[in-house]
Amino acid sequence: MSAAGSTRFRLLNLRRISVAPPPQSPRAAAPRFPTLSLPPHTWMRPSEQYGLTWDRVDLHGRRVTIPRSKSGQPRHIPLNSEALAAFKLLAQRSPNETGPVFVNLKGEKLQGYKHWFD
């Protein structure tokens, strides 16, 4: 095989690798990591996300209400199917759907992203 042919072969393989779908789609990852899957679908800031309580989540209406956003005004966030699936999984950790939304497996409120590194 010539040098040009070898280079072309490597480029074709590189292209095939770079466009290959990920082994697990984001939709499949959402149930496993609801804390990480919500921000891209809701655009909630970390302070809004970790300060959220169940009385602000309307699963039937597919909406989250942030009472005071960064601008000081209330904000209503529609939930797409991925975000709704993540909230339903989180609801399983809170049987009464009261208190904070983001809790660890012991039911303690999460303060932010730092729990991923503990």
Summary of the structure (lengths in Angstrom):
residues: 118
radius of gyration: 20.3
end to end distance: 52.2
largest distance: 68.7
contacts: 270
relative contact order: 0.14
helix: 47%
strand: 12%
